[in-house]
Amino acid sequence: MKKPLPEFKNEEEERQFWATHDSSDYLDWRQAKRVIFPNLKPSTKTISLRLPEFMLDEIRQLANKRDVPYQSLIKTFLRERIDQEYQRKVTE
């Protein structure tokens, strides 16, 4: 039997509550439904990154072969590597 959800006065009170309580005590996550928000874009931040010219040329060539913008390919490569690092830490 799940515990009843308390009433919160404001978001800060709710935030503090969830920081110290396990949601599985209050919600049956097996009944949760996946929701997709197709129009949401992750917030991005512009950075300046210096790369050797040959490396940028290689990235542009790879992006051209895949028919994607080179900046998108860089983000894909970074995401894949970050995921690999997290997986490596989990298995250690």
N, C-alpha and C positions, 0 to 999 in steps of 0.2 A: 504494500500500500504506500503510495507516494504521499509526502508531506504537502499540505496546502501552501500555495504561494502567498507570501505576506503582501500586504498593501504597502507601497512605497510612497513617501511624500514627494520625492523628486528623483531625478536621475542620479544625483550624487549618492543618495541613500541606497538606491538600487545597486550602483556600481560597488559600493563598499560591501554590500551584502554578498554579491556574487564573487567578490575577491576572497571571501572567507568561507564560502559554502560550495558544496558539490552539486551541480545542476541535476545530476542523475538521481538525487534524493527527492527532487521535485518534479521532474519531467520524465516521461517515458520516451526516450529518443528513438525507440523502434517504431513509434507512430509518427515520427517527424517526416515531413515531405520536403523533397528538394525543391528549392525555389531558384529561378533564374532571373536575374535583373539584366536584360540584354543591353540596356542603354547606359549602364554605369561603366565608367572608365576609371581605372586606377589612377590615383593622382601621381603625377610624374614631376620630376625635378630636373632641370637642365644642368648638366655638368660639362666641364671642359676636360677632355681626356687627350693627352698627347700620346700618339702612337708612331712608331717608326713608319716611314712612308711605304716600305715594302710590305709591312703587315696590313696596312690599310688597303693597299692594292690587292693583296690576296683576299681580304675580306670582301672587297667589291667584286672580285672575280667570282668568288663562291656565291655571293648574293645574286649576281647576274645569272649564273647557272640555275639558281633556284627561282629566279624571277620574283625576288623580294627586295625591298629596300635594304641597303647595307646596315642601317641603324637597327632595323628590326632583326636582322640576322645576329648582330652583336648582342642584342637583348636576349635572343633565344639561346645563344651560346652561354651567356652569363647565367641564365636561369637553369640550364642543364647542369652546369658546373656547380652551382650552389646546391641543387638537389643532390648531386653526387656526394658532395661534402657532408650534407646532413645525413644521407644514407650511410656513409662510412662511419660517422660518429655513432649512429644507432647500433651498428653491428660490432663496434669495438667493445 
